[in-house]
Amino acid sequence: MPFADILKAVVNGTEGALGALVVGVDGIPVEEYSVSGDVDLQSMTVEYSTLLKEIEKGSQAAQLGTTKEVTVIADKAMIMLRRLNDEYFMVLIIRPDGNFGKGRFLLRMSVPKLLSEF
Amino acid sequence: MPFADILKAVVNGTEGALGALVVGVDGIPVEEYSVSGDVDLQSMTVEYSTLLKEIEKGSQAAQLGTTKEVTVIADKAMIMLRRLNDEYFMVLIIRPDGNFGKGRFLLRMSVPKLLSEF
């Protein structure tokens, strides 16, 4: 299944989801699917991909091993980042009143599907 | 209820919890309760408090408002950070096989209790 279809299935299956992306650890998006123009997914992703690297450094420093998933709950959105491999991660952005648990489930389920496309 | 008792209730109520702390945004712990010597809570907390500031900057830059909660799932532990106010946050560290949802629930429930002690 192409990246775009996998992302679309995650976004459409999660109540309140605004969009999803596959992003390189350098912050450059590979594929993007969004249902709302309210949120600037790309600028948000550049910010958070930097953070992912910082978090990774923090996890290594604290001897916790590789970071698999990061969730940030802010006033205006919930952002989930899920590692795909050393080079890429997936991002899902949900409204604060959206279905956090469903989004997390679908994000996890889509990792093997995305990896099979690499 | 004193800080230590509130932290103890969260840790003992969460299956697989290793410890909990109240920490200043400068990374200096105010109170700490841990059930395991396996994890160096304080050094971990210093790492993650730096991250919280970075995440906050990222959220502001992406116009998502204030960060309320951050979760990091790494190979060897799950770490939850929950904002108390502008100066302090709470940290809960759980084993990878621990009860993530219960921990998150108890962490959230304990915020007003902790704030009433300030």
gemmi code that builds the backbone of each chain (N, CA, C; Angstrom):
import gemmi

chains = {
    "A": [
        ("MET", (0.859, -1.196, 0.000), (0.000, 0.000, 0.000), (0.895, 1.246, 0.000)),
        ("PRO", (0.605, 2.235, -0.852), (1.451, 3.439, -0.866), (1.370, 4.197, 0.471)),
        ("PHE", (2.444, 4.933, 0.785), (2.499, 5.758, 2.003), (1.220, 6.579, 2.199)),
        ("ALA", (0.806, 7.257, 1.128), (-0.327, 8.185, 1.238), (-1.591, 7.468, 1.703)),
        ("ASP", (-1.800, 6.251, 1.213), (-3.002, 5.494, 1.585), (-2.944, 5.049, 3.047)),
        ("ILE", (-1.744, 4.676, 3.507), (-1.586, 4.250, 4.901), (-1.858, 5.440, 5.834)),
        ("LEU", (-1.291, 6.598, 5.486), (-1.503, 7.798, 6.306), (-2.981, 8.192, 6.320)),
        ("LYS", (-3.605, 8.109, 5.149), (-5.028, 8.457, 5.036), (-5.880, 7.558, 5.928)),
        ("ALA", (-5.558, 6.263, 5.956), (-6.318, 5.314, 6.770), (-6.183, 5.639, 8.261)),
        ("VAL", (-4.976, 6.052, 8.688), (-4.763, 6.414, 10.099), (-5.561, 7.673, 10.437)),
        ("VAL", (-5.469, 8.683, 9.589), (-6.138, 9.968, 9.861), (-7.655, 9.793, 9.844)),
        ("ASN", (-8.171, 9.102, 8.827), (-9.624, 8.957, 8.723), (-10.193, 8.026, 9.789)),
        ("GLY", (-9.352, 7.136, 10.319), (-9.811, 6.220, 11.358), (-9.726, 6.798, 12.769)),
        ("THR", (-9.100, 7.963, 12.912), (-8.926, 8.572, 14.242), (-9.792, 9.811, 14.367)),
        ("GLU", (-10.754, 9.745, 15.275), (-11.638, 10.888, 15.507), (-10.807, 12.117, 15.927)),
        ("GLY", (-10.948, 13.192, 15.218), (-10.250, 14.433, 15.583), (-8.854, 14.557, 14.999)),
        ("ALA", (-8.416, 13.592, 14.186), (-7.076, 13.685, 13.595), (-7.024, 14.801, 12.557)),
        ("LEU", (-5.942, 15.570, 12.578), (-5.784, 16.682, 11.644), (-4.878, 16.309, 10.470)),
        ("GLY", (-3.949, 15.386, 10.734), (-3.058, 14.992, 9.659), (-1.999, 14.014, 10.127)),
        ("ALA", (-1.303, 13.416, 9.172), (-0.227, 12.486, 9.487), (0.869, 12.613, 8.440)),
        ("LEU", (2.100, 12.331, 8.846), (3.239, 12.464, 7.946), (4.250, 11.348, 8.166)),
        ("VAL", (5.002, 11.050, 7.118), (6.246, 10.279, 7.255), (7.369, 11.287, 7.051)),
        ("VAL", (8.295, 11.340, 8.022), (9.307, 12.397, 8.023), (10.684, 11.802, 8.240)),
        ("GLY", (11.691, 12.357, 7.576), (13.074, 11.979, 7.836), (13.549, 12.609, 9.137)),
        ("VAL", (14.553, 12.019, 9.755), (15.047, 12.575, 11.022), (15.634, 13.976, 10.829)),
        ("ASP", (15.879, 14.345, 9.573), (16.319, 15.715, 9.281), (15.140, 16.682, 9.191)),
        ("GLY", (13.910, 16.191, 9.407), (12.729, 17.048, 9.423), (12.071, 17.221, 8.065)),
        ("ILE", (12.616, 16.578, 7.038), (12.041, 16.733, 5.696), (10.965, 15.671, 5.468)),
        ("PRO", (9.720, 16.118, 5.196), (8.618, 15.167, 5.020), (8.748, 14.373, 3.728)),
        ("VAL", (8.418, 13.087, 3.814), (8.426, 12.200, 2.657), (7.021, 12.157, 2.054)),
        ("GLU", (6.040, 12.079, 2.943), (4.649, 12.002, 2.505), (3.788, 12.649, 3.586)),
        ("GLU", (2.654, 13.193, 3.176), (1.817, 13.945, 4.110), (0.354, 13.766, 3.725)),
        ("TYR", (-0.499, 13.625, 4.728), (-1.931, 13.626, 4.448), (-2.615, 14.457, 5.524)),
        ("SER", (-3.350, 15.481, 5.131), (-4.008, 16.301, 6.144), (-5.448, 16.586, 5.760)),
        ("VAL", (-6.290, 16.761, 6.786), (-7.710, 17.028, 6.542), (-8.083, 18.451, 6.891)),
        ("SER", (-7.102, 19.202, 7.358), (-7.411, 20.544, 7.832), (-6.298, 21.501, 7.457)),
        ("GLY", (-6.660, 22.710, 7.037), (-5.662, 23.729, 6.735), (-5.306, 24.550, 7.962)),
        ("ASP", (-5.924, 24.213, 9.108), (-5.738, 25.012, 10.325), (-4.317, 24.906, 10.867)),
        ("VAL", (-3.707, 23.757, 10.685), (-2.410, 23.513, 11.295), (-1.348, 23.423, 10.192)),
        ("ASP", (-0.260, 24.117, 10.394), (0.842, 24.060, 9.440), (1.698, 22.836, 9.771)),
        ("LEU", (1.330, 21.700, 9.164), (1.960, 20.420, 9.501), (3.459, 20.451, 9.287)),
        ("GLN", (3.879, 21.042, 8.183), (5.303, 20.975, 7.850), (6.165, 21.767, 8.825)),
        ("SER", (5.739, 22.984, 9.175), (6.571, 23.766, 10.107), (6.568, 23.103, 11.476)),
        ("MET", (5.408, 22.527, 11.833), (5.328, 21.821, 13.109), (6.288, 20.631, 13.131)),
        ("THR", (6.344, 19.947, 12.011), (7.160, 18.744, 11.932), (8.647, 19.060, 12.012)),
        ("VAL", (9.037, 20.177, 11.399), (10.445, 20.577, 11.476), (10.824, 20.834, 12.936)),
        ("GLU", (9.938, 21.535, 13.663), (10.183, 21.791, 15.086), (10.357, 20.480, 15.853)),
        ("TYR", (9.425, 19.557, 15.624), (9.411, 18.348, 16.435), (10.476, 17.333, 16.027)),
        ("SER", (10.917, 17.376, 14.788), (11.972, 16.434, 14.409), (13.284, 16.801, 15.112)),
        ("THR", (13.496, 18.092, 15.322), (14.650, 18.532, 16.111), (14.528, 17.982, 17.529)),
        ("LEU", (13.314, 18.083, 18.067), (13.076, 17.590, 19.421), (13.330, 16.102, 19.539)),
        ("LEU", (12.914, 15.369, 18.517), (13.085, 13.921, 18.560), (14.560, 13.562, 18.720)),
        ("LYS", (15.411, 14.311, 18.021), (16.844, 14.064, 18.141), (17.341, 14.372, 19.550)),
        ("GLU", (16.812, 15.479, 20.125), (17.188, 15.853, 21.492), (16.725, 14.798, 22.498)),
        ("ILE", (15.498, 14.325, 22.279), (14.929, 13.307, 23.169), (15.737, 12.019, 23.076)),
        ("GLU", (16.137, 11.692, 21.862), (16.964, 10.513, 21.643), (18.271, 10.636, 22.435)),
        ("LYS", (18.888, 11.816, 22.364), (20.126, 12.042, 23.116), (19.874, 11.879, 24.612)),
        ("GLY", (18.734, 12.433, 25.062), (18.368, 12.335, 26.476), (18.173, 10.896, 26.921)),
        ("SER", (17.493, 10.111, 26.092), (17.237, 8.701, 26.414), (18.539, 7.918, 26.477)),
        ("GLN", (19.425, 8.210, 25.546), (20.719, 7.520, 25.528), (21.519, 7.905, 26.767)),
        ("ALA", (21.501, 9.213, 27.095), (22.267, 9.697, 28.247), (21.739, 9.075, 29.540)),
        ("ALA", (20.419, 8.894, 29.608), (19.817, 8.310, 30.804), (19.811, 6.784, 30.730)),
        ("GLN", (20.483, 6.245, 29.712), (20.618, 4.797, 29.529), (19.280, 4.069, 29.445)),
        ("LEU", (18.368, 4.668, 28.714), (17.041, 4.068, 28.561), (16.882, 3.368, 27.221)),
        ("GLY", (17.931, 3.381, 26.415), (17.860, 2.733, 25.108), (17.206, 3.633, 24.075)),
        ("THR", (16.815, 3.026, 22.972), (16.240, 3.762, 21.844), (14.842, 4.292, 22.184)),
        ("THR", (14.540, 5.491, 21.732), (13.203, 6.056, 21.894), (12.294, 5.508, 20.800)),
        ("LYS", (11.161, 4.943, 21.200), (10.252, 4.372, 20.221), (9.084, 5.296, 19.897)),
        ("GLU", (8.651, 6.045, 20.920), (7.452, 6.857, 20.736), (7.511, 8.078, 21.643)),
        ("VAL", (7.067, 9.211, 21.131), (6.985, 10.433, 21.935), (5.618, 11.051, 21.720)),
        ("THR", (4.982, 11.457, 22.807), (3.693, 12.126, 22.713), (3.780, 13.470, 23.411)),
        ("VAL", (3.296, 14.505, 22.755), (3.254, 15.825, 23.363), (1.804, 16.282, 23.370)),
        ("ILE", (1.291, 16.599, 24.573), (-0.065, 17.133, 24.655), (0.037, 18.617, 24.967)),
        ("ALA", (-0.353, 19.433, 23.997), (-0.326, 20.885, 24.170), (-1.770, 21.389, 24.182)),
        ("ASP", (-1.935, 22.695, 24.433), (-3.283, 23.262, 24.513), (-4.098, 23.019, 23.249)),
        ("LYS", (-3.435, 23.164, 22.087), (-4.197, 23.167, 20.838), (-4.108, 21.885, 20.011)),
        ("ALA", (-3.257, 20.951, 20.430), (-3.140, 19.692, 19.679), (-2.381, 18.637, 20.478)),
        ("MET", (-2.617, 17.376, 20.110), (-1.804, 16.265, 20.610), (-0.960, 15.786, 19.440)),
        ("ILE", (0.335, 15.612, 19.673), (1.243, 15.186, 18.611), (1.888, 13.867, 19.025)),
        ("MET", (1.785, 12.865, 18.161), (2.442, 11.584, 18.419), (3.521, 11.356, 17.396)),
        ("LEU", (4.702, 10.994, 17.849), (5.805, 10.652, 16.950), (6.165, 9.200, 17.195)),
        ("ARG", (6.234, 8.424, 16.143), (6.556, 7.006, 16.271), (7.720, 6.691, 15.339)),
        ("ARG", (8.757, 6.099, 15.895), (9.937, 5.776, 15.088), (9.634, 4.651, 14.107)),
        ("LEU", (10.069, 4.811, 12.851), (9.948, 3.736, 11.861), (11.249, 2.955, 11.779)),
        ("ASN", (12.345, 3.683, 11.610), (13.685, 3.070, 11.612), (14.696, 4.172, 11.974)),
        ("ASP", (15.959, 3.975, 11.690), (16.956, 4.972, 12.078), (16.800, 6.284, 11.323)),
        ("GLU", (16.157, 6.231, 10.180), (16.123, 7.392, 9.293), (14.776, 8.115, 9.255)),
        ("TYR", (13.720, 7.401, 9.593), (12.384, 7.970, 9.405), (11.484, 7.762, 10.619)),
        ("PHE", (10.550, 8.710, 10.785), (9.525, 8.514, 11.795), (8.177, 8.971, 11.248)),
        ("MET", (7.135, 8.629, 11.989), (5.777, 8.948, 11.590), (5.222, 9.936, 12.601)),
        ("VAL", (4.397, 10.862, 12.127), (3.798, 11.858, 13.015), (2.289, 11.834, 12.826)),
        ("LEU", (1.564, 11.899, 13.922), (0.105, 12.028, 13.853), (-0.299, 13.214, 14.720)),
        ("ILE", (-1.109, 14.104, 14.161), (-1.565, 15.291, 14.899), (-3.079, 15.194, 15.089)),
        ("ILE", (-3.506, 15.331, 16.347), (-4.920, 15.155, 16.708), (-5.395, 16.387, 17.478)),
        ("ARG", (-6.636, 16.765, 17.290), (-7.225, 17.856, 18.080), (-7.270, 17.454, 19.563)),
        ("PRO", (-7.272, 18.456, 20.479), (-7.263, 18.117, 21.900), (-8.449, 17.252, 22.335)),
        ("ASP", (-9.575, 17.344, 21.622), (-10.748, 16.546, 21.982), (-10.846, 15.264, 21.139)),
        ("GLY", (-9.793, 14.953, 20.386), (-9.801, 13.765, 19.538), (-9.543, 12.483, 20.314)),
        ("ASN", (-9.573, 11.376, 19.597), (-9.421, 10.063, 20.234), (-7.939, 9.641, 20.268)),
        ("PHE", (-7.308, 9.983, 21.364), (-5.880, 9.757, 21.567), (-5.517, 8.266, 21.462)),
        ("GLY", (-6.286, 7.438, 22.152), (-5.988, 6.003, 22.210), (-6.114, 5.322, 20.855)),
        ("LYS", (-7.162, 5.706, 20.121), (-7.386, 5.138, 18.794), (-6.252, 5.546, 17.862)),
        ("GLY", (-5.852, 6.809, 17.941), (-4.760, 7.306, 17.110), (-3.470, 6.543, 17.373)),
        ("ARG", (-3.193, 6.320, 18.658), (-1.976, 5.615, 19.034), (-1.992, 4.180, 18.514)),
        ("PHE", (-3.160, 3.556, 18.632), (-3.320, 2.183, 18.150), (-3.083, 2.106, 16.633)),
        ("LEU", (-3.749, 2.987, 15.891), (-3.626, 2.956, 14.427), (-2.213, 3.313, 13.975)),
        ("LEU", (-1.579, 4.234, 14.710), (-0.198, 4.616, 14.396), (0.714, 3.395, 14.525)),
        ("ARG", (0.568, 2.673, 15.640), (1.399, 1.487, 15.871), (1.151, 0.408, 14.828)),
        ("MET", (-0.130, 0.212, 14.514), (-0.501, -0.828, 13.548), (0.059, -0.520, 12.160)),
        ("SER", (0.245, 0.761, 11.857), (0.666, 1.130, 10.502), (2.179, 1.041, 10.311)),
        ("VAL", (2.934, 0.896, 11.409), (4.402, 0.860, 11.291), (4.884, -0.282, 10.380)),
        ("PRO", (4.444, -1.539, 10.605), (4.912, -2.603, 9.698), (4.486, -2.389, 8.254)),
        ("LYS", (3.285, -1.820, 8.060), (2.815, -1.562, 6.691), (3.720, -0.544, 5.996)),
        ("LEU", (4.081, 0.515, 6.737), (4.964, 1.526, 6.149), (6.351, 0.947, 5.881)),
        ("LEU", (6.846, 0.161, 6.841), (8.196, -0.393, 6.695), (8.293, -1.328, 5.494)),
        ("SER", (7.184, -2.000, 5.178), (7.210, -2.924, 4.039), (7.323, -2.158, 2.711)),
        ("GLU", (7.108, -0.836, 2.752), (7.221, -0.017, 1.539), (8.634, 0.529, 1.330)),
        ("PHE", (9.509, 0.361, 2.335), (10.860, 0.941, 2.221), (11.743, 0.081, 1.316)),
    ],
    "B": [
        ("MET", (-1.948, 16.887, 51.960), (-1.070, 15.708, 51.960), (0.338, 16.123, 51.501)),
        ("PRO", (1.376, 15.694, 52.212), (2.727, 16.096, 51.792), (3.077, 15.530, 50.411)),
        ("PHE", (3.973, 16.224, 49.701), (4.446, 15.783, 48.390), (4.803, 14.292, 48.365)),
        ("ALA", (5.585, 13.887, 49.359), (6.101, 12.512, 49.366), (4.971, 11.488, 49.374)),
        ("ASP", (3.903, 11.777, 50.133), (2.771, 10.846, 50.213), (2.009, 10.771, 48.888)),
        ("ILE", (1.892, 11.921, 48.226), (1.188, 11.956, 46.943), (1.967, 11.152, 45.902)),
        ("LEU", (3.286, 11.345, 45.881), (4.135, 10.603, 44.935), (4.088, 9.102, 45.218)),
        ("LYS", (4.125, 8.776, 46.491), (4.087, 7.372, 46.898), (2.789, 6.701, 46.433)),
        ("ALA", (1.664, 7.424, 46.573), (0.369, 6.880, 46.160), (0.338, 6.625, 44.653)),
        ("VAL", (0.942, 7.532, 43.868), (0.974, 7.357, 42.414), (1.835, 6.136, 42.055)),
        ("VAL", (3.011, 6.044, 42.663), (3.944, 4.949, 42.338), (3.371, 3.603, 42.772)),
        ("ASN", (2.841, 3.545, 43.986), (2.326, 2.272, 44.478), (1.034, 1.849, 43.779)),
        ("GLY", (0.305, 2.828, 43.221), (-0.940, 2.516, 42.514), (-0.729, 2.125, 41.060)),
        ("THR", (0.481, 2.301, 40.555), (0.755, 2.031, 39.140), (1.636, 0.789, 39.013)),
        ("GLU", (1.081, -0.250, 38.415), (1.829, -1.484, 38.202), (3.083, -1.211, 37.363)),
        ("GLY", (4.237, -1.553, 37.888), (5.479, -1.384, 37.137), (6.141, -0.024, 37.306)),
        ("ALA", (5.566, 0.849, 38.146), (6.171, 2.174, 38.345), (7.481, 2.041, 39.111)),
        ("LEU", (8.500, 2.781, 38.686), (9.812, 2.746, 39.319), (10.007, 3.922, 40.262)),
        ("GLY", (9.359, 5.032, 39.966), (9.511, 6.193, 40.828), (8.775, 7.397, 40.282)),
        ("ALA", (8.646, 8.415, 41.130), (8.004, 9.668, 40.727), (8.713, 10.824, 41.413)),
        ("LEU", (8.698, 11.977, 40.764), (9.363, 13.156, 41.307), (8.548, 14.414, 41.036)),
        ("VAL", (8.752, 15.412, 41.902), (8.348, 16.784, 41.608), (9.647, 17.529, 41.322)),
        ("VAL", (9.698, 18.187, 40.162), (10.957, 18.776, 39.703), (10.743, 20.213, 39.249)),
        ("GLY", (11.713, 21.066, 39.526), (11.678, 22.427, 38.993), (12.055, 22.419, 37.526)),
        ("VAL", (11.633, 23.437, 36.779), (11.953, 23.483, 35.351), (13.467, 23.591, 35.126)),
        ("ASP", (14.213, 23.927, 36.181), (15.674, 23.941, 36.099), (16.266, 22.544, 36.300)),
        ("GLY", (15.404, 21.526, 36.504), (15.869, 20.145, 36.636), (16.207, 19.728, 38.050)),
        ("ILE", (16.021, 20.641, 39.012), (16.354, 20.297, 40.400), (15.132, 19.695, 41.089)),
        ("PRO", (15.251, 18.442, 41.581), (14.110, 17.774, 42.197), (13.741, 18.394, 43.554)),
        ("VAL", (12.438, 18.502, 43.793), (11.917, 19.018, 45.063), (11.642, 17.836, 45.993)),
        ("GLU", (11.064, 16.800, 45.419), (10.712, 15.616, 46.188), (10.799, 14.406, 45.272)),
        ("GLU", (11.089, 13.252, 45.854), (11.319, 12.061, 45.040), (10.843, 10.839, 45.810)),
        ("TYR", (10.212, 9.909, 45.103), (9.877, 8.634, 45.729), (10.194, 7.542, 44.718)),
        ("SER", (11.032, 6.593, 45.096), (11.354, 5.531, 44.149), (11.308, 4.170, 44.832)),
        ("VAL", (10.983, 3.142, 44.044), (10.890, 1.790, 44.591), (12.016, 0.910, 44.081)),
        ("SER", (12.867, 1.478, 43.229), (13.906, 0.663, 42.617), (15.204, 1.436, 42.510)),
        ("GLY", (16.299, 0.773, 42.763), (17.596, 1.405, 42.610), (18.149, 1.229, 41.199)),
        ("ASP", (17.359, 0.557, 40.327), (17.834, 0.250, 38.976), (18.020, 1.500, 38.124)),
        ("VAL", (17.161, 2.481, 38.371), (17.143, 3.655, 37.506), (17.642, 4.865, 38.297)),
        ("ASP", (18.537, 5.620, 37.686), (19.036, 6.830, 38.328), (18.058, 7.970, 38.033)),
        ("LEU", (17.058, 8.105, 38.923), (15.964, 9.048, 38.690), (16.467, 10.470, 38.506)),
        ("GLN", (17.421, 10.855, 39.343), (17.829, 12.259, 39.310), (18.542, 12.624, 38.010)),
        ("SER", (19.459, 11.756, 37.559), (20.178, 12.111, 36.330), (19.229, 12.066, 35.143)),
        ("MET", (18.274, 11.117, 35.191), (17.277, 11.040, 34.142), (16.449, 12.319, 34.092)),
        ("THR", (16.101, 12.801, 35.279), (15.241, 13.974, 35.367), (15.935, 15.221, 34.857)),
        ("VAL", (17.223, 15.337, 35.131), (17.963, 16.487, 34.627), (17.945, 16.482, 33.105)),
        ("GLU", (18.158, 15.297, 32.504), (18.098, 15.177, 31.040), (16.741, 15.628, 30.509)),
        ("TYR", (15.687, 15.100, 31.141), (14.361, 15.343, 30.598), (13.813, 16.736, 30.884)),
        ("SER", (14.293, 17.374, 31.947), (13.813, 18.737, 32.206), (14.351, 19.685, 31.141)),
        ("THR", (15.562, 19.403, 30.646), (16.100, 20.186, 29.527), (15.204, 19.989, 28.309)),
        ("LEU", (14.804, 18.739, 28.101), (13.941, 18.421, 26.963), (12.603, 19.134, 27.055)),
        ("LEU", (12.063, 19.191, 28.270), (10.758, 19.829, 28.453), (10.812, 21.283, 27.986)),
        ("LYS", (11.918, 21.954, 28.301), (12.066, 23.345, 27.854), (12.144, 23.428, 26.336)),
        ("GLU", (12.852, 22.464, 25.721), (12.960, 22.428, 24.262), (11.599, 22.164, 23.628)),
        ("ILE", (10.870, 21.222, 24.234), (9.545, 20.879, 23.720), (8.613, 22.079, 23.825)),
        ("GLU", (8.719, 22.778, 24.939), (7.914, 23.981, 25.148), (8.197, 24.999, 24.041)),
        ("LYS", (9.479, 25.189, 23.734), (9.846, 26.125, 22.663), (9.252, 25.662, 21.342)),
        ("GLY", (9.324, 24.337, 21.084), (8.773, 23.768, 19.859), (7.278, 23.989, 19.760)),
        ("SER", (6.566, 23.768, 20.877), (5.113, 23.944, 20.885), (4.747, 25.404, 20.637)),
        ("GLN", (5.500, 26.303, 21.251), (5.220, 27.732, 21.062), (5.486, 28.122, 19.609)),
        ("ALA", (6.605, 27.613, 19.063), (6.977, 27.947, 17.683), (5.928, 27.406, 16.712)),
        ("ALA", (5.379, 26.235, 17.010), (4.367, 25.647, 16.141), (2.964, 26.149, 16.496)),
        ("GLN", (2.907, 27.154, 17.385), (1.648, 27.794, 17.802), (0.625, 26.804, 18.350)),
        ("LEU", (1.116, 25.900, 19.174), (0.224, 24.906, 19.771), (-0.128, 25.237, 21.212)),
        ("GLY", (0.380, 26.362, 21.707), (0.096, 26.757, 23.088), (1.002, 26.038, 24.066)),
        ("THR", (0.611, 26.091, 25.335), (1.407, 25.522, 26.410), (1.425, 23.990, 26.351)),
        ("THR", (2.565, 23.387, 26.646), (2.668, 21.929, 26.730), (2.179, 21.471, 28.097)),
        ("LYS", (1.238, 20.538, 28.107), (0.698, 20.055, 29.371), (1.308, 18.734, 29.794)),
        ("GLU", (1.621, 17.908, 28.805), (2.089, 16.562, 29.131), (3.011, 16.044, 28.031)),
        ("VAL", (4.061, 15.350, 28.425), (4.966, 14.732, 27.456), (5.216, 13.295, 27.892)),
        ("THR", (5.141, 12.376, 26.953), (5.423, 10.976, 27.246), (6.523, 10.482, 26.318)),
        ("VAL", (7.502, 9.816, 26.874), (8.567, 9.236, 26.065), (8.590, 7.728, 26.336)),
        ("ILE", (8.430, 6.941, 25.286), (8.523, 5.492, 25.435), (9.846, 5.034, 24.841)),
        ("ALA", (10.736, 4.582, 25.707), (12.042, 4.094, 25.270), (12.103, 2.594, 25.537)),
        ("ASP", (13.195, 1.967, 25.104), (13.324, 0.515, 25.262), (13.198, 0.062, 26.711)),
        ("LYS", (13.822, 0.842, 27.621), (13.925, 0.374, 29.000), (12.980, 1.037, 29.988)),
        ("ALA", (12.236, 2.049, 29.566), (11.301, 2.716, 30.477), (10.342, 3.622, 29.715)),
        ("MET", (9.187, 3.889, 30.359), (8.274, 4.914, 29.870), (8.349, 6.077, 30.856)),
        ("ILE", (8.494, 7.285, 30.338), (8.610, 8.457, 31.197), (7.473, 9.408, 30.873)),
        ("MET", (6.734, 9.812, 31.911), (5.663, 10.782, 31.729), (6.014, 12.050, 32.479)),
        ("LEU", (5.894, 13.173, 31.807), (6.111, 14.470, 32.446), (4.806, 15.242, 32.374)),
        ("ARG", (4.362, 15.763, 33.502), (3.103, 16.502, 33.549), (3.372, 17.864, 34.203)),
        ("ARG", (2.970, 18.914, 33.518), (3.198, 20.259, 34.041), (2.332, 20.532, 35.265)),
        ("LEU", (2.932, 21.107, 36.321), (2.155, 21.530, 37.482), (1.820, 23.018, 37.373)),
        ("ASN", (2.838, 23.819, 37.124), (2.652, 25.264, 36.890), (3.866, 25.748, 36.088)),
        ("ASP", (4.102, 27.057, 36.070), (5.205, 27.573, 35.251), (6.571, 27.128, 35.770)),
        ("GLU", (6.632, 26.762, 37.037), (7.921, 26.513, 37.678), (8.221, 25.028, 37.917)),
        ("TYR", (7.171, 24.222, 38.015), (7.377, 22.835, 38.421), (6.625, 21.838, 37.540)),
        ("PHE", (7.195, 20.644, 37.447), (6.471, 19.569, 36.784), (6.659, 18.266, 37.561)),
        ("MET", (5.864, 17.285, 37.173), (5.885, 15.994, 37.835), (6.386, 14.961, 36.844)),
        ("VAL", (7.126, 13.985, 37.336), (7.659, 12.940, 36.462), (7.261, 11.580, 37.028)),
        ("LEU", (6.853, 10.678, 36.165), (6.575, 9.303, 36.576), (7.342, 8.376, 35.636)),
        ("ILE", (8.086, 7.446, 36.216), (8.869, 6.502, 35.415), (8.303, 5.099, 35.632)),
        ("ILE", (7.993, 4.426, 34.529), (7.337, 3.106, 34.565), (8.152, 2.124, 33.740)),
        ("ARG", (8.197, 0.887, 34.160), (8.846, -0.161, 33.363), (8.093, -0.342, 32.042)),
        ("PRO", (8.785, -0.830, 30.987), (8.114, -0.980, 29.687), (6.864, -1.865, 29.743)),
        ("ASP", (6.835, -2.819, 30.693), (5.673, -3.701, 30.787), (4.670, -3.219, 31.847)),
        ("GLY", (4.870, -2.010, 32.354), (3.985, -1.470, 33.378), (2.668, -0.953, 32.808)),
        ("ASN", (1.805, -0.479, 33.702), (0.469, -0.020, 33.308), (0.481, 1.471, 32.980)),
        ("PHE", (0.719, 1.751, 31.705), (0.853, 3.114, 31.199), (-0.398, 3.957, 31.482)),
        ("GLY", (-1.564, 3.395, 31.155), (-2.821, 4.136, 31.293), (-3.140, 4.485, 32.741)),
        ("LYS", (-2.886, 3.509, 33.626), (-3.143, 3.740, 35.051), (-2.209, 4.833, 35.574)),
        ("GLY", (-0.953, 4.769, 35.166), (0.014, 5.780, 35.581), (-0.399, 7.171, 35.138)),
        ("ARG", (-0.846, 7.263, 33.888), (-1.255, 8.554, 33.355), (-2.458, 9.094, 34.117)),
        ("PHE", (-3.389, 8.206, 34.416), (-4.582, 8.599, 35.167), (-4.203, 9.117, 36.559)),
        ("LEU", (-3.380, 8.353, 37.274), (-3.007, 8.744, 38.635), (-2.166, 10.026, 38.638)),
        ("LEU", (-1.324, 10.171, 37.611), (-0.513, 11.387, 37.498), (-1.421, 12.606, 37.359)),
        ("ARG", (-2.395, 12.508, 36.475), (-3.323, 13.627, 36.255), (-4.127, 13.932, 37.506)),
        ("MET", (-4.594, 12.877, 38.169), (-5.414, 13.050, 39.371), (-4.625, 13.722, 40.492)),
        ("SER", (-3.312, 13.524, 40.487), (-2.522, 14.039, 41.610), (-2.117, 15.503, 41.429)),
        ("VAL", (-2.326, 16.055, 40.213), (-1.914, 17.447, 39.972), (-2.606, 18.430, 40.927)),
        ("PRO", (-3.945, 18.404, 41.041), (-4.566, 19.356, 41.977), (-4.129, 19.157, 43.419)),
        ("LYS", (-3.883, 17.883, 43.805), (-3.421, 17.611, 45.176), (-2.066, 18.255, 45.411)),
        ("LEU", (-1.161, 18.109, 44.431), (0.171, 18.693, 44.577), (0.081, 20.210, 44.579)),
        ("LEU", (-0.741, 20.759, 43.685), (-0.846, 22.225, 43.583), (-1.380, 22.831, 44.879)),
        ("SER", (-2.228, 22.084, 45.580), (-2.790, 22.632, 46.822), (-1.732, 22.734, 47.909)),
        ("GLU", (-0.567, 22.095, 47.672), (0.529, 22.145, 48.655), (1.479, 23.316, 48.380)),
        ("PHE", (1.316, 23.989, 47.229), (2.263, 25.069, 46.900), (1.935, 26.336, 47.698)),
    ],
}
model = gemmi.Model(1)
for chain_id, residues in chains.items():
    chain = gemmi.Chain(chain_id)
    for i, (resn, *xyz) in enumerate(residues, 1):
        res = gemmi.Residue()
        res.name, res.seqid = resn, gemmi.SeqId(i, " ")
        for name, pos in zip(("N", "CA", "C"), xyz):
            atom = gemmi.Atom()
            atom.name, atom.element = name, gemmi.Element(name[0])
            atom.pos, atom.b_iso = gemmi.Position(*pos), 0.0
            res.add_atom(atom)
        chain.add_residue(res)
    model.add_chain(chain)
structure = gemmi.Structure()
structure.add_model(model)
structure.setup_entities()
